[in-house]
Each structure stands twice: as structure tokens, then as C-alpha cells.
Amino acid sequence: MVLGLRTGQFANKRIAVIGMARTGRSVAAVLRRLGAEVILSDSRSANALGEDYELAGELGVGLVTEASPDEALAGASLVVTSPGVPRRAPVLEQAVRSGVPVLAEIEIAYRLARAPILAVTGTNGKSTTAVWLTAMLQESGFRAHVAGNISTDDTKRTLVDAAVEADEDDVIVAEISSFQLEWVERFRPKIGILTNVKRDHLDRHGSVAEYAACKARLFAAQRPDDTAIVNAVNVPARAIGLHLRSRVIWFDRGHCGHDEWACIRDNRLTVRIGGEEHRLAHVDELRVPGLHNQENALAASAAALVFGARPEAVTRALTEFAGLDHRMELVTEFGGVAFINSSMTTNVDSAIRVLETVGRPVILIAGGVSKNEDLTPLGAAIARYVSHAVLIGRAAPLIEAAAWAAGFDDVSRADSMADAVRLAVRRARPGDAVVLAPACASQDMFRNFEDRGRQFREAVSRYEAGGGVVGEEDP
């Protein structure tokens, strides 16, 4: 582990770390190695925590389960909270009342990092943009690490772990969620990207305005020599970009009207920075489908070029990138039917974009835990693109009602992913696509969205291996 010169700020302090999931364990382990006395707590019981509690027990820090606010905060001079803990949680509200500073894990990471941090936030497209940007930098010879909120089957790395391990000549690309931005003070990415702001996480933030304000905190500490790359046509994102102190580069697929911009001109991804125009890959050369991925490509390309990547390296990465797990991932195709896993589609806007992109009649598997979103647009998209919908989870009746309101009633219900795939396959015909695009969170039936996607893959694979035929009963 490589440590910078700012590590002494945490030595000999009693620090309360809230939450025993992955982020909490990572920051607790780092702070302990830096000489802090760490108390890691969680409001859940050891039994409810399961493997998380067992892993926390290996860290050599104090553990408190079923913790009251007093127990979690006892004697602490600093609180570090996990992103899964709501801002209005009693333990955090008590810390604020008591005058104990509360910081996010990404704030700790920033204070420890020697490598520059390029940060990506937004409602949709964060992971794709972050990984694509990392590939562009690596293709150009940088030692680039991707970390933060990123979660794919092969990539799960907290920002604090990346911060203490990356050398000063490296670069860290961080996916940052709104939850992580609730408790930042000095967090200052050298380059920040805002992909878009849509209606999401209203169950946590309460309103779109509060949610957008959290996203804006990514840029709050930036200075004029830093760069913000912002969606020019998404209204909430544009409102944020118009009031930044940093250098702003806008991206927009259809308009190239700014001094510095990224857009599509003559069907070619084009970035103009510093008075120089870089014409990159043709849109037909991109391996990942969808207009939304063209936007992700523009944002990543602009960030890479600003940081110093070579245009030819950026172009290679644009054409070689094949997408991420659980994001419009083609699992297999048999009987003329494509099976697409987009389990990371956890809000209405992202689900609609998937349906718009598939390009085939869709047998849709959707549902889970609603985030208090308006499902009316999803109902309209189902009526337009879907031939049959298999609904799962708590939100199933809400999605069905939205579909009915749009004039669509070809709906069935399933109690498990295996049952959902069985019903979808029975309704599919050659030329269709069976698409998992839930438009909801996963925690009512699955551990997380990756677990949901893996169960979809496994159910499809079992059916294919068993000789299943689309449009018929199980073999």
C-alpha cells in the first residue's frame, strides 16, 4: 500500500465508522492502518449482517451491532459514514447536533490520495462512462484505476482503497453516486463529469431539486483550473453547469455551438478543446448500442483528451469497448430470440432507453422496489415497444397499472426469476428479445442488481441447456 504525506491527520483519533457493508469495512481498515482507533458499527444485528459481520470481524477494529446512536458515537472525534446510511439517520443527526464532524468515505479518500481523481456522476451512464474513460487513458499509456460506486462482476473497488494504493503518477477514475456526495467538504476532482440528472432515488432524497443539489456537490470545491464536463441538453444538468467556477466543456449529440464541446458531427464523435478539433470514431464503429451510449462516449472522450490522452488512443478505445455486465449484456441467442441482461436498469429513464435501443419486439421482465418514481412514462414505453411483460416484485402492480393506463394489458406475474424466464420464453417468438430491464431496485427479491442479473443468466442457461424451445412449454 502506497501512502501519501497526509496520513497523519487520522492517527490516534477515535473514529466512528457507520455501516459494516463493503465501503464501511474498507474505510475502517484503512483508518486502522493509519493509526486511528476505529469503532465500526451497524444498526443491524450480527445475524442480519451475515457475511458482512464475519468479514468485519477480521479487521481488528471494535465492532458494535444493533448500535444505538450513543453506542456508535461514544467518544468519537470524527464520523465516517457509508453511502448506504441515509443522511437523516438518527446516528448522523445526533453527530451533527453534538458537533462531531461527519465525512463521506470519498472525502477521506480524497484527503489521502496522491493520484489525481477524475470523477463521474449522474443518474444514468456513470459506470459505462467511467470504465470507458479508464480504457481510453490506459490505451494512451496512463496507469488508470477505476473505483468508487462502480459495481460489475469483475470490478468492485472502493475509492479509499484506490486512493491509498495509487501512486502519484497514476490516475483514479471514480464513479460517484449522490449518496456518496452527501457528506463531502473538500472533495475536488481534477475533472468531473455529469452525465445527466433524471428522476431517481426520490425515496432517499425526497425531491428532484434535493437530488440535483447532491449531484452538484461533485463540483463545489473545483477551481478555475479544474474541468467540468456537463450534459448540455439535460435541463437539470445544464442548470448546474451554468453556475460552476471551473472550466466547463459541454457535450451534446446534436449541437456543436460552444467554444469547447463534444458532439457528433457528420456521424463522427468530435471534441473541440483548446482551439483544436479532434474527429474521433464514427458512430457506426461503436460496439455498444444506443443513443445514450453515444452520450457516454462523448463525455468520456472529452475527459480523456483534457487529461492528455492521445486522440488515436481515444479512438481505439471507443471502437474496442464492448460494454459492461448487466448493462444491455447479450447473454445468448437461441431459437431466434436474443436474451439481454440489463439488471442495472434500476430507474424509469434507463428502462425506457433500453426499450428504445433493443430494435426488436420485446418480452420484458421488470419490477422490484420502486423508488417513488412516476411510472407513467414507463407504461407508455411498454405499450410502444413490448409485446408481453412479465412483472416481479413489489412494484409489479404499480407497473401493471401504468401499462394498463397506456392501453397495454398483455401482462403476467412471476414469483421468481426462474419463473419469469419460463413465462417469457413461452411467449417469445423468433425475432423477439427477452429483456431484463427492471426499472426498479432489486432488494425485495435479490441481494443486489448483480445477483438479479446472475439469476437471469442462470435461468436462461438452464433453459437453453435443457433443450428448451421458444414459444413452447418447458422441456
Secondary structure, 3 states (H helix, E strand, C coil): CCCCCCHHHHCCCEEEEECCCHHHHHHHHHHHHCCCEEEEECCCCHHHHCHHHHHHCCCCCEEECCCCHHHHHCCCCEEEECCCCCCCCHHHHHHHHHCCCEEEHHHHHHHHCCCCEEEEECCCCHHHHHHHHHHHHHHCCCCEEEEECCCCCCCCCCHHHHHHHCCCCCEEEEECCCHHHHHCCCCCCCEEEECCCCCCCHHHHCCHHHHHHHHHHHHCCCCCCCEEEEECCCHHHHHHHCCCCCEEEEECCCCCCCCCEEEEECCEEEEEECCEEEEEEEHHHCCCCCHHHHHHHHHHHHHHHHHCCCHHHHHHHHHHCCCCCCCCEEEEEECCEEEEECCCCCCHHHHHHHHHHHCCCEEEEEECECCCCCCHHHHHHHHHHEEEEEEECCCHHHHHHHHHHCCCCCEEECCCHHHHHHHHHHHCCCCCEEEECCCCECCCCCCCHHHHHHHHHHHHHHHHHCCCCCCCCCC
